[in-house]
Amino acid sequence: FESKLKETTTRLEQQLAEEQAARLKAEQATQSAQTKSNDEIGKLKKDTAELREQPKNGWCAIL
């Protein structure tokens, strides 16, 4: 009975370690995607602000 219990415990510990590693990898991928998204949002806000200023500076978007 004890060997079966040890075997089950070992298997469950290994499964837990694998799932924790998978979760960490997923969290890192999510963080990376969030950072990339935030960078893109910042760039778009900057570009938008610049485009809004152009007509004030006498630049014509049509020409």
mmCIF file as Biopython writes it, N, C-alpha, C and O atoms, coordinates in Angstrom:
data_model
#
loop_
_atom_site.group_PDB
_atom_site.id
_atom_site.type_symbol
_atom_site.label_atom_id
_atom_site.label_alt_id
_atom_site.label_comp_id
_atom_site.label_asym_id
_atom_site.label_entity_id
_atom_site.label_seq_id
_atom_site.pdbx_PDB_ins_code
_atom_site.Cartn_x
_atom_site.Cartn_y
_atom_site.Cartn_z
_atom_site.occupancy
_atom_site.B_iso_or_equiv
_atom_site.auth_seq_id
_atom_site.auth_asym_id
_atom_site.pdbx_PDB_model_num
ATOM 1   N N  . PHE A ? 1  ? 0.823  -1.203 0.000   1.0 0.0 1  A 1 
ATOM 2   C CA . PHE A ? 1  ? 0.000  0.000  0.000   1.0 0.0 1  A 1 
ATOM 3   C C  . PHE A ? 1  ? 0.863  1.261  0.000   1.0 0.0 1  A 1 
ATOM 4   O O  . PHE A ? 1  ? 0.558  2.224  -0.703  1.0 0.0 1  A 1 
ATOM 5   N N  . GLU A ? 2  ? 1.939  1.254  0.787   1.0 0.0 2  A 1 
ATOM 6   C CA . GLU A ? 2  ? 2.797  2.441  0.876   1.0 0.0 2  A 1 
ATOM 7   C C  . GLU A ? 2  ? 3.485  2.756  -0.442  1.0 0.0 2  A 1 
ATOM 8   O O  . GLU A ? 2  ? 3.620  3.924  -0.807  1.0 0.0 2  A 1 
ATOM 9   N N  . SER A ? 3  ? 3.920  1.734  -1.156  1.0 0.0 3  A 1 
ATOM 10  C CA . SER A ? 3  ? 4.588  1.996  -2.436  1.0 0.0 3  A 1 
ATOM 11  C C  . SER A ? 3  ? 3.612  2.602  -3.441  1.0 0.0 3  A 1 
ATOM 12  O O  . SER A ? 3  ? 3.987  3.467  -4.233  1.0 0.0 3  A 1 
ATOM 13  N N  . LYS A ? 4  ? 2.381  2.154  -3.406  1.0 0.0 4  A 1 
ATOM 14  C CA . LYS A ? 4  ? 1.352  2.713  -4.292  1.0 0.0 4  A 1 
ATOM 15  C C  . LYS A ? 4  ? 1.094  4.181  -3.933  1.0 0.0 4  A 1 
ATOM 16  O O  . LYS A ? 4  ? 0.931  5.023  -4.817  1.0 0.0 4  A 1 
ATOM 17  N N  . LEU A ? 5  ? 1.060  4.478  -2.638  1.0 0.0 5  A 1 
ATOM 18  C CA . LEU A ? 5  ? 0.854  5.845  -2.178  1.0 0.0 5  A 1 
ATOM 19  C C  . LEU A ? 5  ? 2.023  6.736  -2.589  1.0 0.0 5  A 1 
ATOM 20  O O  . LEU A ? 5  ? 1.812  7.858  -3.050  1.0 0.0 5  A 1 
ATOM 21  N N  . LYS A ? 6  ? 3.250  6.248  -2.425  1.0 0.0 6  A 1 
ATOM 22  C CA . LYS A ? 6  ? 4.434  7.013  -2.825  1.0 0.0 6  A 1 
ATOM 23  C C  . LYS A ? 6  ? 4.435  7.260  -4.324  1.0 0.0 6  A 1 
ATOM 24  O O  . LYS A ? 6  ? 4.761  8.352  -4.790  1.0 0.0 6  A 1 
ATOM 25  N N  . GLU A ? 7  ? 4.068  6.236  -5.064  1.0 0.0 7  A 1 
ATOM 26  C CA . GLU A ? 7  ? 4.019  6.348  -6.525  1.0 0.0 7  A 1 
ATOM 27  C C  . GLU A ? 7  ? 2.998  7.408  -6.946  1.0 0.0 7  A 1 
ATOM 28  O O  . GLU A ? 7  ? 3.271  8.235  -7.816  1.0 0.0 7  A 1 
ATOM 29  N N  . THR A ? 8  ? 1.841  7.373  -6.329  1.0 0.0 8  A 1 
ATOM 30  C CA . THR A ? 8  ? 0.793  8.344  -6.638  1.0 0.0 8  A 1 
ATOM 31  C C  . THR A ? 8  ? 1.231  9.750  -6.247  1.0 0.0 8  A 1 
ATOM 32  O O  . THR A ? 8  ? 1.015  10.705 -6.994  1.0 0.0 8  A 1 
ATOM 33  N N  . THR A ? 9  ? 1.847  9.873  -5.075  1.0 0.0 9  A 1 
ATOM 34  C CA . THR A ? 9  ? 2.331  11.169 -4.607  1.0 0.0 9  A 1 
ATOM 35  C C  . THR A ? 9  ? 3.377  11.731 -5.559  1.0 0.0 9  A 1 
ATOM 36  O O  . THR A ? 9  ? 3.332  12.911 -5.908  1.0 0.0 9  A 1 
ATOM 37  N N  . THR A ? 10 ? 4.310  10.898 -5.975  1.0 0.0 10 A 1 
ATOM 38  C CA . THR A ? 10 ? 5.355  11.326 -6.907  1.0 0.0 10 A 1 
ATOM 39  C C  . THR A ? 10 ? 4.752  11.779 -8.230  1.0 0.0 10 A 1 
ATOM 40  O O  . THR A ? 10 ? 5.147  12.802 -8.789  1.0 0.0 10 A 1 
ATOM 41  N N  . ARG A ? 11 ? 3.798  11.007 -8.719  1.0 0.0 11 A 1 
ATOM 42  C CA . ARG A ? 11 ? 3.151  11.349 -9.988  1.0 0.0 11 A 1 
ATOM 43  C C  . ARG A ? 11 ? 2.403  12.678 -9.878  1.0 0.0 11 A 1 
ATOM 44  O O  . ARG A ? 11 ? 2.464  13.507 -10.786 1.0 0.0 11 A 1 
ATOM 45  N N  . LEU A ? 12 ? 1.701  12.872 -8.770  1.0 0.0 12 A 1 
ATOM 46  C CA . LEU A ? 12 ? 0.955  14.116 -8.579  1.0 0.0 12 A 1 
ATOM 47  C C  . LEU A ? 12 ? 1.886  15.311 -8.406  1.0 0.0 12 A 1 
ATOM 48  O O  . LEU A ? 12 ? 1.589  16.399 -8.901  1.0 0.0 12 A 1 
ATOM 49  N N  . GLU A ? 13 ? 2.994  15.127 -7.717  1.0 0.0 13 A 1 
ATOM 50  C CA . GLU A ? 13 ? 3.966  16.211 -7.563  1.0 0.0 13 A 1 
ATOM 51  C C  . GLU A ? 13 ? 4.568  16.596 -8.907  1.0 0.0 13 A 1 
ATOM 52  O O  . GLU A ? 13 ? 4.777  17.777 -9.188  1.0 0.0 13 A 1 
ATOM 53  N N  . GLN A ? 14 ? 4.843  15.596 -9.734  1.0 0.0 14 A 1 
ATOM 54  C CA . GLN A ? 14 ? 5.390  15.867 -11.065 1.0 0.0 14 A 1 
ATOM 55  C C  . GLN A ? 14 ? 4.355  16.600 -11.919 1.0 0.0 14 A 1 
ATOM 56  O O  . GLN A ? 14 ? 4.682  17.547 -12.633 1.0 0.0 14 A 1 
ATOM 57  N N  . GLN A ? 15 ? 3.115  16.151 -11.836 1.0 0.0 15 A 1 
ATOM 58  C CA . GLN A ? 15 ? 2.049  16.804 -12.599 1.0 0.0 15 A 1 
ATOM 59  C C  . GLN A ? 15 ? 1.879  18.252 -12.146 1.0 0.0 15 A 1 
ATOM 60  O O  . GLN A ? 15 ? 1.699  19.147 -12.972 1.0 0.0 15 A 1 
ATOM 61  N N  . LEU A ? 16 ? 1.937  18.481 -10.838 1.0 0.0 16 A 1 
ATOM 62  C CA . LEU A ? 16 ? 1.823  19.836 -10.304 1.0 0.0 16 A 1 
ATOM 63  C C  . LEU A ? 16 ? 2.964  20.714 -10.809 1.0 0.0 16 A 1 
ATOM 64  O O  . LEU A ? 16 ? 2.738  21.856 -11.210 1.0 0.0 16 A 1 
ATOM 65  N N  . ALA A ? 17 ? 4.176  20.190 -10.792 1.0 0.0 17 A 1 
ATOM 66  C CA . ALA A ? 17 ? 5.334  20.955 -11.266 1.0 0.0 17 A 1 
ATOM 67  C C  . ALA A ? 17 ? 5.178  21.312 -12.745 1.0 0.0 17 A 1 
ATOM 68  O O  . ALA A ? 17 ? 5.493  22.430 -13.152 1.0 0.0 17 A 1 
ATOM 69  N N  . GLU A ? 18 ? 4.698  20.374 -13.538 1.0 0.0 18 A 1 
ATOM 70  C CA . GLU A ? 18 ? 4.497  20.630 -14.968 1.0 0.0 18 A 1 
ATOM 71  C C  . GLU A ? 18 ? 3.427  21.702 -15.187 1.0 0.0 18 A 1 
ATOM 72  O O  . GLU A ? 18 ? 3.577  22.581 -16.036 1.0 0.0 18 A 1 
ATOM 73  N N  . GLU A ? 19 ? 2.356  21.616 -14.414 1.0 0.0 19 A 1 
ATOM 74  C CA . GLU A ? 19 ? 1.282  22.596 -14.556 1.0 0.0 19 A 1 
ATOM 75  C C  . GLU A ? 19 ? 1.721  23.980 -14.085 1.0 0.0 19 A 1 
ATOM 76  O O  . GLU A ? 19 ? 1.323  24.989 -14.666 1.0 0.0 19 A 1 
ATOM 77  N N  . GLN A ? 20 ? 2.539  24.029 -13.037 1.0 0.0 20 A 1 
ATOM 78  C CA . GLN A ? 20 ? 3.059  25.314 -12.573 1.0 0.0 20 A 1 
ATOM 79  C C  . GLN A ? 20 ? 3.979  25.932 -13.622 1.0 0.0 20 A 1 
ATOM 80  O O  . GLN A ? 20 ? 3.943  27.141 -13.849 1.0 0.0 20 A 1 
ATOM 81  N N  . ALA A ? 21 ? 4.797  25.105 -14.256 1.0 0.0 21 A 1 
ATOM 82  C CA . ALA A ? 21 ? 5.689  25.606 -15.305 1.0 0.0 21 A 1 
ATOM 83  C C  . ALA A ? 21 ? 4.879  26.124 -16.496 1.0 0.0 21 A 1 
ATOM 84  O O  . ALA A ? 21 ? 5.202  27.163 -17.072 1.0 0.0 21 A 1 
ATOM 85  N N  . ALA A ? 22 ? 3.832  25.394 -16.855 1.0 0.0 22 A 1 
ATOM 86  C CA . ALA A ? 22 ? 2.980  25.828 -17.964 1.0 0.0 22 A 1 
ATOM 87  C C  . ALA A ? 22 ? 2.276  27.143 -17.624 1.0 0.0 22 A 1 
ATOM 88  O O  . ALA A ? 22 ? 2.139  28.024 -18.474 1.0 0.0 22 A 1 
ATOM 89  N N  . ARG A ? 23 ? 1.837  27.262 -16.386 1.0 0.0 23 A 1 
ATOM 90  C CA . ARG A ? 23 ? 1.174  28.500 -15.961 1.0 0.0 23 A 1 
ATOM 91  C C  . ARG A ? 23 ? 2.147  29.675 -16.004 1.0 0.0 23 A 1 
ATOM 92  O O  . ARG A ? 23 ? 1.793  30.758 -16.471 1.0 0.0 23 A 1 
ATOM 93  N N  . LEU A ? 24 ? 3.359  29.468 -15.525 1.0 0.0 24 A 1 
ATOM 94  C CA . LEU A ? 24 ? 4.364  30.527 -15.544 1.0 0.0 24 A 1 
ATOM 95  C C  . LEU A ? 24 ? 4.658  30.965 -16.975 1.0 0.0 24 A 1 
ATOM 96  O O  . LEU A ? 24 ? 4.768  32.158 -17.259 1.0 0.0 24 A 1 
ATOM 97  N N  . LYS A ? 25 ? 4.782  29.993 -17.869 1.0 0.0 25 A 1 
ATOM 98  C CA . LYS A ? 25 ? 5.041  30.310 -19.274 1.0 0.0 25 A 1 
ATOM 99  C C  . LYS A ? 25 ? 3.887  31.120 -19.866 1.0 0.0 25 A 1 
ATOM 100 O O  . LYS A ? 25 ? 4.108  32.081 -20.604 1.0 0.0 25 A 1 
ATOM 101 N N  . ALA A ? 26 ? 2.664  30.728 -19.539 1.0 0.0 26 A 1 
ATOM 102 C CA . ALA A ? 26 ? 1.493  31.454 -20.041 1.0 0.0 26 A 1 
ATOM 103 C C  . ALA A ? 26 ? 1.443  32.871 -19.475 1.0 0.0 26 A 1 
ATOM 104 O O  . ALA A ? 26 ? 1.105  33.817 -20.187 1.0 0.0 26 A 1 
ATOM 105 N N  . GLU A ? 27 ? 1.780  33.014 -18.195 1.0 0.0 27 A 1 
ATOM 106 C CA . GLU A ? 27 ? 1.789  34.344 -17.584 1.0 0.0 27 A 1 
ATOM 107 C C  . GLU A ? 27 ? 2.856  35.235 -18.221 1.0 0.0 27 A 1 
ATOM 108 O O  . GLU A ? 27 ? 2.632  36.429 -18.422 1.0 0.0 27 A 1 
ATOM 109 N N  . GLN A ? 28 ? 4.000  34.662 -18.535 1.0 0.0 28 A 1 
ATOM 110 C CA . GLN A ? 28 ? 5.064  35.433 -19.180 1.0 0.0 28 A 1 
ATOM 111 C C  . GLN A ? 28 ? 4.643  35.867 -20.581 1.0 0.0 28 A 1 
ATOM 112 O O  . GLN A ? 28 ? 4.907  36.996 -20.995 1.0 0.0 28 A 1 
ATOM 113 N N  . ALA A ? 29 ? 3.991  34.969 -21.304 1.0 0.0 29 A 1 
ATOM 114 C CA . ALA A ? 29 ? 3.515  35.310 -22.646 1.0 0.0 29 A 1 
ATOM 115 C C  . ALA A ? 29 ? 2.462  36.416 -22.576 1.0 0.0 29 A 1 
ATOM 116 O O  . ALA A ? 29 ? 2.445  37.323 -23.407 1.0 0.0 29 A 1 
ATOM 117 N N  . THR A ? 30 ? 1.592  36.329 -21.581 1.0 0.0 30 A 1 
ATOM 118 C CA . THR A ? 30 ? 0.567  37.350 -21.397 1.0 0.0 30 A 1 
ATOM 119 C C  . THR A ? 30 ? 1.196  38.695 -21.069 1.0 0.0 30 A 1 
ATOM 120 O O  . THR A ? 30 ? 0.787  39.725 -21.606 1.0 0.0 30 A 1 
ATOM 121 N N  . GLN A ? 31 ? 2.188  38.687 -20.190 1.0 0.0 31 A 1 
ATOM 122 C CA . GLN A ? 31 ? 2.871  39.931 -19.811 1.0 0.0 31 A 1 
ATOM 123 C C  . GLN A ? 31 ? 3.566  40.550 -21.023 1.0 0.0 31 A 1 
ATOM 124 O O  . GLN A ? 31 ? 3.530  41.765 -21.216 1.0 0.0 31 A 1 
ATOM 125 N N  . SER A ? 32 ? 4.192  39.708 -21.829 1.0 0.0 32 A 1 
ATOM 126 C CA . SER A ? 32 ? 4.871  40.193 -23.030 1.0 0.0 32 A 1 
ATOM 127 C C  . SER A ? 32 ? 3.870  40.819 -24.004 1.0 0.0 32 A 1 
ATOM 128 O O  . SER A ? 32 ? 4.123  41.883 -24.570 1.0 0.0 32 A 1 
ATOM 129 N N  . ALA A ? 33 ? 2.745  40.155 -24.189 1.0 0.0 33 A 1 
ATOM 130 C CA . ALA A ? 33 ? 1.714  40.679 -25.087 1.0 0.0 33 A 1 
ATOM 131 C C  . ALA A ? 33 ? 1.149  41.993 -24.552 1.0 0.0 33 A 1 
ATOM 132 O O  . ALA A ? 33 ? 0.876  42.914 -25.323 1.0 0.0 33 A 1 
ATOM 133 N N  . GLN A ? 34 ? 0.975  42.079 -23.235 1.0 0.0 34 A 1 
ATOM 134 C CA . GLN A ? 34 ? 0.454  43.304 -22.628 1.0 0.0 34 A 1 
ATOM 135 C C  . GLN A ? 34 ? 1.430  44.458 -22.821 1.0 0.0 34 A 1 
ATOM 136 O O  . GLN A ? 34 ? 1.024  45.577 -23.138 1.0 0.0 34 A 1 
ATOM 137 N N  . THR A ? 35 ? 2.712  44.185 -22.630 1.0 0.0 35 A 1 
ATOM 138 C CA . THR A ? 35 ? 3.736  45.213 -22.817 1.0 0.0 35 A 1 
ATOM 139 C C  . THR A ? 35 ? 3.752  45.697 -24.262 1.0 0.0 35 A 1 
ATOM 140 O O  . THR A ? 35 ? 3.819  46.897 -24.524 1.0 0.0 35 A 1 
ATOM 141 N N  . LYS A ? 36 ? 3.691  44.757 -25.189 1.0 0.0 36 A 1 
ATOM 142 C CA . LYS A ? 36 ? 3.677  45.111 -26.610 1.0 0.0 36 A 1 
ATOM 143 C C  . LYS A ? 36 ? 2.441  45.948 -26.946 1.0 0.0 36 A 1 
ATOM 144 O O  . LYS A ? 36 ? 2.523  46.926 -27.689 1.0 0.0 36 A 1 
ATOM 145 N N  . SER A ? 37 ? 1.309  45.555 -26.392 1.0 0.0 37 A 1 
ATOM 146 C CA . SER A ? 37 ? 0.071  46.290 -26.623 1.0 0.0 37 A 1 
ATOM 147 C C  . SER A ? 37 ? 0.160  47.702 -26.057 1.0 0.0 37 A 1 
ATOM 148 O O  . SER A ? 37 ? -0.248 48.663 -26.709 1.0 0.0 37 A 1 
ATOM 149 N N  . ASN A ? 38 ? 0.692  47.828 -24.847 1.0 0.0 38 A 1 
ATOM 150 C CA . ASN A ? 38 ? 0.840  49.152 -24.238 1.0 0.0 38 A 1 
ATOM 151 C C  . ASN A ? 38 ? 1.770  50.038 -25.058 1.0 0.0 38 A 1 
ATOM 152 O O  . ASN A ? 38 ? 1.514  51.231 -25.221 1.0 0.0 38 A 1 
ATOM 153 N N  . ASP A ? 39 ? 2.847  49.455 -25.571 1.0 0.0 39 A 1 
ATOM 154 C CA . ASP A ? 39 ? 3.772  50.217 -26.415 1.0 0.0 39 A 1 
ATOM 155 C C  . ASP A ? 39 ? 3.071  50.710 -27.680 1.0 0.0 39 A 1 
ATOM 156 O O  . ASP A ? 39 ? 3.246  51.857 -28.092 1.0 0.0 39 A 1 
ATOM 157 N N  . GLU A ? 40 ? 2.284  49.841 -28.283 1.0 0.0 40 A 1 
ATOM 158 C CA . GLU A ? 40 ? 1.565  50.208 -29.508 1.0 0.0 40 A 1 
ATOM 159 C C  . GLU A ? 40 ? 0.536  51.302 -29.219 1.0 0.0 40 A 1 
ATOM 160 O O  . GLU A ? 40 ? 0.380  52.232 -30.010 1.0 0.0 40 A 1 
ATOM 161 N N  . ILE A ? 41 ? -0.158 51.193 -28.099 1.0 0.0 41 A 1 
ATOM 162 C CA . ILE A ? 41 ? -1.133 52.219 -27.720 1.0 0.0 41 A 1 
ATOM 163 C C  . ILE A ? 41 ? -0.435 53.561 -27.537 1.0 0.0 41 A 1 
ATOM 164 O O  . ILE A ? 41 ? -0.928 54.591 -27.997 1.0 0.0 41 A 1 
ATOM 165 N N  . GLY A ? 42 ? 0.707  53.548 -26.866 1.0 0.0 42 A 1 
ATOM 166 C CA . GLY A ? 42 ? 1.466  54.785 -26.668 1.0 0.0 42 A 1 
ATOM 167 C C  . GLY A ? 42 ? 1.894  55.404 -27.981 1.0 0.0 42 A 1 
ATOM 168 O O  . GLY A ? 42 ? 1.809  56.620 -28.158 1.0 0.0 42 A 1 
ATOM 169 N N  . LYS A ? 43 ? 2.355  54.572 -28.905 1.0 0.0 43 A 1 
ATOM 170 C CA . LYS A ? 43 ? 2.771  55.061 -30.222 1.0 0.0 43 A 1 
ATOM 171 C C  . LYS A ? 43 ? 1.582  55.671 -30.969 1.0 0.0 43 A 1 
ATOM 172 O O  . LYS A ? 43 ? 1.699  56.743 -31.563 1.0 0.0 43 A 1 
ATOM 173 N N  . LEU A ? 44 ? 0.455  54.991 -30.936 1.0 0.0 44 A 1 
ATOM 174 C CA . LEU A ? 44 ? -0.728 55.507 -31.626 1.0 0.0 44 A 1 
ATOM 175 C C  . LEU A ? 44 ? -1.216 56.821 -31.018 1.0 0.0 44 A 1 
ATOM 176 O O  . LEU A ? 44 ? -1.641 57.723 -31.740 1.0 0.0 44 A 1 
ATOM 177 N N  . LYS A ? 45 ? -1.155 56.928 -29.694 1.0 0.0 45 A 1 
ATOM 178 C CA . LYS A ? 45 ? -1.544 58.191 -29.048 1.0 0.0 45 A 1 
ATOM 179 C C  . LYS A ? 45 ? -0.618 59.323 -29.473 1.0 0.0 45 A 1 
ATOM 180 O O  . LYS A ? 45 ? -1.068 60.436 -29.746 1.0 0.0 45 A 1 
ATOM 181 N N  . LYS A ? 46 ? 0.681  59.030 -29.526 1.0 0.0 46 A 1 
ATOM 182 C CA . LYS A ? 46 ? 1.655  60.043 -29.940 1.0 0.0 46 A 1 
ATOM 183 C C  . LYS A ? 46 ? 1.396  60.462 -31.381 1.0 0.0 46 A 1 
ATOM 184 O O  . LYS A ? 46 ? 1.371  61.653 -31.694 1.0 0.0 46 A 1 
ATOM 185 N N  . ASP A ? 47 ? 1.201  59.473 -32.262 1.0 0.0 47 A 1 
ATOM 186 C CA . ASP A ? 47 ? 0.931  59.773 -33.673 1.0 0.0 47 A 1 
ATOM 187 C C  . ASP A ? 47 ? -0.346 60.602 -33.824 1.0 0.0 47 A 1 
ATOM 188 O O  . ASP A ? 47 ? -0.392 61.544 -34.614 1.0 0.0 47 A 1 
ATOM 189 N N  . THR A ? 48 ? -1.370 60.246 -33.069 1.0 0.0 48 A 1 
ATOM 190 C CA . THR A ? 48 ? -2.633 60.980 -33.129 1.0 0.0 48 A 1 
ATOM 191 C C  . THR A ? 48 ? -2.450 62.424 -32.676 1.0 0.0 48 A 1 
ATOM 192 O O  . THR A ? 48 ? -2.971 63.350 -33.299 1.0 0.0 48 A 1 
ATOM 193 N N  . ALA A ? 49 ? -1.710 62.608 -31.593 1.0 0.0 49 A 1 
ATOM 194 C CA . ALA A ? 49 ? -1.460 63.968 -31.097 1.0 0.0 49 A 1 
ATOM 195 C C  . ALA A ? 49 ? -0.696 64.783 -32.131 1.0 0.0 49 A 1 
ATOM 196 O O  . ALA A ? 49 ? -0.993 65.960 -32.333 1.0 0.0 49 A 1 
ATOM 197 N N  . GLU A ? 50 ? 0.277  64.174 -32.782 1.0 0.0 50 A 1 
ATOM 198 C CA . GLU A ? 50 ? 1.041  64.877 -33.816 1.0 0.0 50 A 1 
ATOM 199 C C  . GLU A ? 50 ? 0.150  65.255 -34.992 1.0 0.0 50 A 1 
ATOM 200 O O  . GLU A ? 50 ? 0.255  66.358 -35.528 1.0 0.0 50 A 1 
ATOM 201 N N  . LEU A ? 51 ? -0.721 64.344 -35.390 1.0 0.0 51 A 1 
ATOM 202 C CA . LEU A ? 51 ? -1.619 64.631 -36.510 1.0 0.0 51 A 1 
ATOM 203 C C  . LEU A ? 51 ? -2.604 65.745 -36.165 1.0 0.0 51 A 1 
ATOM 204 O O  . LEU A ? 51 ? -2.966 66.545 -37.028 1.0 0.0 51 A 1 
ATOM 205 N N  . ARG A ? 52 ? -3.030 65.798 -34.922 1.0 0.0 52 A 1 
ATOM 206 C CA . ARG A ? 52 ? -3.944 66.871 -34.505 1.0 0.0 52 A 1 
ATOM 207 C C  . ARG A ? 52 ? -3.247 68.228 -34.507 1.0 0.0 52 A 1 
ATOM 208 O O  . ARG A ? 52 ? -3.894 69.252 -34.726 1.0 0.0 52 A 1 
ATOM 209 N N  . GLU A ? 53 ? -1.971 68.249 -34.273 1.0 0.0 53 A 1 
ATOM 210 C CA . GLU A ? 53 ? -1.212 69.504 -34.240 1.0 0.0 53 A 1 
ATOM 211 C C  . GLU A ? 53 ? -0.882 70.014 -35.641 1.0 0.0 53 A 1 
ATOM 212 O O  . GLU A ? 53 ? -0.679 71.216 -35.813 1.0 0.0 53 A 1 
ATOM 213 N N  . GLN A ? 54 ? -0.822 69.153 -36.631 1.0 0.0 54 A 1 
ATOM 214 C CA . GLN A ? 54 ? -0.418 69.556 -37.977 1.0 0.0 54 A 1 
ATOM 215 C C  . GLN A ? 54 ? -1.292 70.652 -38.573 1.0 0.0 54 A 1 
ATOM 216 O O  . GLN A ? 54 ? -0.745 71.609 -39.120 1.0 0.0 54 A 1 
ATOM 217 N N  . PRO A ? 55 ? -2.613 70.570 -38.498 1.0 0.0 55 A 1 
ATOM 218 C CA . PRO A ? 55 ? -3.416 71.660 -39.070 1.0 0.0 55 A 1 
ATOM 219 C C  . PRO A ? 55 ? -3.150 72.997 -38.379 1.0 0.0 55 A 1 
ATOM 220 O O  . PRO A ? 55 ? -3.242 74.046 -39.016 1.0 0.0 55 A 1 
ATOM 221 N N  . LYS A ? 56 ? -2.830 72.976 -37.115 1.0 0.0 56 A 1 
ATOM 222 C CA . LYS A ? 56 ? -2.536 74.209 -36.391 1.0 0.0 56 A 1 
ATOM 223 C C  . LYS A ? 56 ? -1.240 74.837 -36.881 1.0 0.0 56 A 1 
ATOM 224 O O  . LYS A ? 56 ? -1.037 76.045 -36.752 1.0 0.0 56 A 1 
ATOM 225 N N  . ASN A ? 57 ? -0.377 74.021 -37.438 1.0 0.0 57 A 1 
ATOM 226 C CA . ASN A ? 57 ? 0.916  74.503 -37.921 1.0 0.0 57 A 1 
ATOM 227 C C  . ASN A ? 57 ? 0.872  74.892 -39.395 1.0 0.0 57 A 1 
ATOM 228 O O  . ASN A ? 57 ? 1.915  75.139 -40.001 1.0 0.0 57 A 1 
ATOM 229 N N  . GLY A ? 58 ? -0.311 74.949 -39.972 1.0 0.0 58 A 1 
ATOM 230 C CA . GLY A ? 58 ? -0.452 75.385 -41.345 1.0 0.0 58 A 1 
ATOM 231 C C  . GLY A ? 58 ? -0.273 74.281 -42.373 1.0 0.0 58 A 1 
ATOM 232 O O  . GLY A ? 58 ? -0.204 74.572 -43.567 1.0 0.0 58 A 1 
ATOM 233 N N  . TRP A ? 59 ? -0.198 73.056 -41.962 1.0 0.0 59 A 1 
ATOM 234 C CA . TRP A ? 59 ? -0.033 71.938 -42.885 1.0 0.0 59 A 1 
ATOM 235 C C  . TRP A ? 59 ? -1.401 71.449 -43.310 1.0 0.0 59 A 1 
ATOM 236 O O  . TRP A ? 59 ? -2.293 71.296 -42.475 1.0 0.0 59 A 1 
ATOM 237 N N  . CYS A ? 60 ? -1.575 71.206 -44.575 1.0 0.0 60 A 1 
ATOM 238 C CA . CYS A ? 60 ? -2.857 70.756 -45.093 1.0 0.0 60 A 1 
ATOM 239 C C  . CYS A ? 60 ? -2.787 69.263 -45.383 1.0 0.0 60 A 1 
ATOM 240 O O  . CYS A ? 60 ? -1.950 68.821 -46.170 1.0 0.0 60 A 1 
ATOM 241 N N  . ALA A ? 61 ? -3.644 68.497 -44.766 1.0 0.0 61 A 1 
ATOM 242 C CA . ALA A ? 61 ? -3.637 67.050 -44.935 1.0 0.0 61 A 1 
ATOM 243 C C  . ALA A ? 61 ? -4.063 66.634 -46.337 1.0 0.0 61 A 1 
ATOM 244 O O  . ALA A ? 61 ? -3.665 65.569 -46.810 1.0 0.0 61 A 1 
ATOM 245 N N  . ILE A ? 62 ? -4.855 67.446 -47.001 1.0 0.0 62 A 1 
ATOM 246 C CA . ILE A ? 62 ? -5.352 67.115 -48.331 1.0 0.0 62 A 1 
ATOM 247 C C  . ILE A ? 62 ? -4.264 67.312 -49.376 1.0 0.0 62 A 1 
ATOM 248 O O  . ILE A ? 62 ? -4.157 66.523 -50.315 1.0 0.0 62 A 1 
ATOM 249 N N  . LEU A ? 63 ? -3.474 68.331 -49.227 1.0 0.0 63 A 1 
ATOM 250 C CA . LEU A ? 63 ? -2.416 68.619 -50.189 1.0 0.0 63 A 1 
ATOM 251 C C  . LEU A ? 63 ? -1.196 67.893 -49.751 1.0 0.0 63 A 1 
ATOM 252 O O  . LEU A ? 63 ? -0.157 67.978 -50.407 1.0 0.0 63 A 1 
#
